[in-house]
Amino acid sequence: MNKNTIYKNIDLKNFNSWKVGGKAEQFLICDNKDTLASYIKTRKIKPPITFIGLGSNLLIRDGGVKGAVVIMHGGLSVINRENELIYVEAGVSCSKLAKFAAKEGLNNSAFFAGIPGTIGGSLAMNAGCYGSETWDYVNKVLMINLNGDQIVRSRADFKINYRDVKNYNNDESFLAAWFNFPEGNKEDAEKKIKDLLAHRKNTQPLNWPTAGSTFRNPIDNFAAKLIEDCGLKGYQIGGAKVSEKHANFIINIGNATALDIENIITYIQKIVFEKKNIQLFREIKIIGEQIGT
Ligand SMILES: Cc1cc2nc3c(=O)[nH]c(=O)nc-3n(C[C@H](O)[C@H](O)[C@H](O)COP(=O)(O)OP(=O)(O)OC[C@H]3O[C@@H](n4cnc5c(N)ncnc54)[C@H](O)[C@@H]3O)c2cc1C
C-alpha cells in the first residue's frame, strides 16, 4: 500500500488484531502530519474520519466503516528526544517507545512493551498494565481537528480515568505526544522489559487473533475471574471462543465474523449479570456497520 495515497473500499481485516471486519469507504496511510492536515482541510478525505492504530483494541463490524479510515501505524512514525521529554508520533508502536526510553536511560516505560498497540491508540484508551497507565507520563499532546488544524493540548484538556479518556474537544484526534519519564538506568530498564514480556507470554494467549481484555475490570473485581467462575472458559459462538488461558480474552479460532465476536460479548455480559449480578462493561471499541444495516 503506498503512503499518502487515498484508496477506496479497502478490506480492514489486515488492520486489526482480531482479523475480522468489512471495508473502509476511504483508506489512507499517511507519513506526514502536515500532508494529513491538508487532506482533511481540503476534504480529500471526508468525515466521518476514523483513526486506527494497530487495531488491537477494536472490533470492526462486517459491514465496514463509512467515511475515511486513517491507519496511523506505518504512517506517523517519528520518535526522538527533546531535552527531558520524548516526542513520539501517534503511529509509533508502544514497544518501540518502551525500548527507546530504556535506551535513553529513562525509567518506568517498561509497561508499554507489553501493549501491542500504537501511541495514538494508547492515548485514546489510557492503556496500561502492572499499575502504570499511559497518561501517567504524558506532558502534552498534539491534536488534529476536522478542519485540519493542529493544536497542542495539556493534560488538563482531558478527563482521564481507568481505560477511559474524555476529550473536551470532541472532534480531535491524536497526532503525537511528549512523554516525561524519570531518569533511571539503561540496564535496569531493559531488564524490566525482558521480564515483563516473559510474564505475558506465560499468561496470555498471544498466538491467537485477539484484542486482549474484552471487558474492563469492575471495581474490586476481575472480569476474567467472573467469566471463569460462570463456567464460560472455552465457550464458543461460530469462530469466536473464550480463551482457555485467559477468560477475558476472546480469540478468533480461524473463521470468526465480527458478528460472532459481538454475539459472544453480549452473551458473556448476560450470563455474568444473571449469575453474579455484575454488569461487565466493554474495554474494546466497536466501529462500523452490521451487514444489512
Ligand atoms: C494480546 C493483547 C494484549 C493487550 N494488553 C493490554 C494491556 O495490558 N493493557 C491495555 O491497556 N491494553 C491492552 N491491550 C489492548 C490494546 O493493545 C490497547 O488498548 C492499545 O493501546 C490499543 O492501541 P491501538 O493502536 O491498537 O488502538 P486501536 O485498537 O487501533 O484503537 C483503539 C481506539 O483508539 C482510537 N484511536 C486509535 N488511534 C487514535 C488516534 N491517533 N487518535 C484518536 N483516536 C485513536 C480508535 O479509533 C479506537 O477507538 C492488549 C491487546 C492485545 C491484543
Ligand as a Chemical Component Dictionary entry (heavy atoms), coordinates in Angstrom:
data_LIG
# 
_chem_comp.id                   LIG 
_chem_comp.type                 NON-POLYMER 
_chem_comp.pdbx_formal_charge   0 
_chem_comp.three_letter_code    LIG 
# 
loop_
_chem_comp_atom.comp_id 
_chem_comp_atom.atom_id 
_chem_comp_atom.alt_atom_id 
_chem_comp_atom.type_symbol 
_chem_comp_atom.charge 
_chem_comp_atom.model_Cartn_x 
_chem_comp_atom.model_Cartn_y 
_chem_comp_atom.model_Cartn_z 
_chem_comp_atom.pdbx_ordinal 
LIG C1  C1  C 0 -2.627  -9.560 23.334 1  
LIG C2  C2  C 0 -3.095  -8.208 23.771 2  
LIG C3  C3  C 0 -2.729  -7.716 25.000 3  
LIG C4  C4  C 0 -3.162  -6.434 25.416 4  
LIG N1  N1  N 0 -2.779  -5.982 26.639 5  
LIG C5  C5  C 0 -3.187  -4.760 27.042 6  
LIG C6  C6  C 0 -2.807  -4.249 28.330 7  
LIG O1  O1  O 0 -2.084  -4.862 29.079 8  
LIG N2  N2  N 0 -3.274  -3.033 28.686 9  
LIG C7  C7  C 0 -4.076  -2.286 27.879 10 
LIG O2  O2  O 0 -4.458  -1.178 28.264 11 
LIG N3  N3  N 0 -4.451  -2.739 26.659 12 
LIG C8  C8  C 0 -4.030  -3.947 26.230 13 
LIG N4  N4  N 0 -4.422  -4.414 25.008 14 
LIG C9  C9  C 0 -5.345  -3.602 24.186 15 
LIG C10 C10 C 0 -4.651  -2.645 23.211 16 
LIG O3  O3  O 0 -3.377  -3.113 22.815 17 
LIG C11 C11 C 0 -4.502  -1.234 23.787 18 
LIG O4  O4  O 0 -5.756  -0.678 24.108 19 
LIG C12 C12 C 0 -3.798  -0.296 22.799 20 
LIG O5  O5  O 0 -3.493  0.913  23.432 21 
LIG C13 C13 C 0 -4.634  0.000  21.565 22 
LIG O6  O6  O 0 -3.794  0.650  20.624 23 
LIG P1  P1  P 0 -4.095  0.532  19.075 24 
LIG O7  O7  O 0 -3.125  1.372  18.360 25 
LIG O8  O8  O 0 -4.136  -0.890 18.656 26 
LIG O9  O9  O 0 -5.533  1.166  19.041 27 
LIG P2  P2  P 0 -6.745  0.747  18.090 28 
LIG O10 O10 O 0 -7.258  -0.580 18.512 29 
LIG O11 O11 O 0 -6.354  0.924  16.690 30 
LIG O12 O12 O 0 -7.814  1.852  18.508 31 
LIG C14 C14 C 0 -8.402  1.854  19.804 32 
LIG C15 C15 C 0 -9.283  3.097  19.910 33 
LIG O13 O13 O 0 -8.453  4.254  19.835 34 
LIG C16 C16 C 0 -8.828  5.081  18.732 35 
LIG N5  N5  N 0 -7.588  5.632  18.172 36 
LIG C17 C17 C 0 -6.526  4.976  17.662 37 
LIG N6  N6  N 0 -5.575  5.843  17.269 38 
LIG C18 C18 C 0 -6.064  7.088  17.510 39 
LIG C19 C19 C 0 -5.564  8.411  17.306 40 
LIG N7  N7  N 0 -4.367  8.636  16.770 41 
LIG N8  N8  N 0 -6.345  9.450  17.682 42 
LIG C20 C20 C 0 -7.571  9.242  18.222 43 
LIG N9  N9  N 0 -8.096  8.017  18.428 44 
LIG C21 C21 C 0 -7.353  6.953  18.084 45 
LIG C22 C22 C 0 -9.547  4.145  17.761 46 
LIG O14 O14 O 0 -10.424 4.849  16.910 47 
LIG C23 C23 C 0 -10.274 3.230  18.742 48 
LIG O15 O15 O 0 -11.436 3.838  19.233 49 
LIG C24 C24 C 0 -3.988  -5.664 24.562 50 
LIG C25 C25 C 0 -4.344  -6.168 23.306 51 
LIG C26 C26 C 0 -3.908  -7.415 22.897 52 
LIG C27 C27 C 0 -4.275  -7.909 21.542 53 
# 
loop_
_chem_comp_bond.comp_id 
_chem_comp_bond.atom_id_1 
_chem_comp_bond.atom_id_2 
_chem_comp_bond.value_order 
_chem_comp_bond.pdbx_ordinal 
LIG C1  C2  SING 1  
LIG C2  C3  SING 2  
LIG C2  C26 DOUB 3  
LIG C3  C4  DOUB 4  
LIG C4  N1  SING 5  
LIG C4  C24 SING 6  
LIG N1  C5  DOUB 7  
LIG C5  C6  SING 8  
LIG C5  C8  SING 9  
LIG C6  O1  DOUB 10 
LIG C6  N2  SING 11 
LIG N2  C7  SING 12 
LIG C7  O2  DOUB 13 
LIG C7  N3  SING 14 
LIG N3  C8  DOUB 15 
LIG C8  N4  SING 16 
LIG N4  C9  SING 17 
LIG N4  C24 SING 18 
LIG C9  C10 SING 19 
LIG C10 O3  SING 20 
LIG C10 C11 SING 21 
LIG C11 O4  SING 22 
LIG C11 C12 SING 23 
LIG C12 O5  SING 24 
LIG C12 C13 SING 25 
LIG C13 O6  SING 26 
LIG O6  P1  SING 27 
LIG P1  O7  DOUB 28 
LIG P1  O8  SING 29 
LIG P1  O9  SING 30 
LIG O9  P2  SING 31 
LIG P2  O10 DOUB 32 
LIG P2  O11 SING 33 
LIG P2  O12 SING 34 
LIG O12 C14 SING 35 
LIG C14 C15 SING 36 
LIG C15 O13 SING 37 
LIG C15 C23 SING 38 
LIG O13 C16 SING 39 
LIG C16 N5  SING 40 
LIG C16 C22 SING 41 
LIG N5  C17 SING 42 
LIG N5  C21 SING 43 
LIG C17 N6  DOUB 44 
LIG N6  C18 SING 45 
LIG C18 C19 SING 46 
LIG C18 C21 DOUB 47 
LIG C19 N7  SING 48 
LIG C19 N8  DOUB 49 
LIG N8  C20 SING 50 
LIG C20 N9  DOUB 51 
LIG N9  C21 SING 52 
LIG C22 O14 SING 53 
LIG C22 C23 SING 54 
LIG C23 O15 SING 55 
LIG C24 C25 DOUB 56 
LIG C25 C26 SING 57 
LIG C26 C27 SING 58 
# 
